[in-house]
């Protein structure tokens, strides 16, 4: 999928015009809800642009977006965040030994 095709898909999914209409005219949304939707739209655009494969012509709108690449980046981020939480808990003393983590895991299950 090219970035221009992806951008058109995002416009349909996020419905930014309807979002603005709901905020200003209908009053269905407050400014926080409307802004959150716009921020989500912007973040997906940034992420897909950063994870796209450049086109040989140099036109950024013709760059290809590989969803497998996005998936692998998401998995790396989740693993990084999990490890960061574990290290933070270990440094704060909440995770002292393997026995305490086993007890915590059995309580959660």
Buried (B, 14 or more C-beta within 10 A) or exposed (E): EBBEEBBEEBEEEBBBEEBBBBBEEEEEBEEEEBEEBBEEBEEBBEBBBEBBEEBEEEEEEBBBBEEEBBEEEEEEEEEEEEEEEEEEBEEEEEBEEEEEBEEEEEEEE
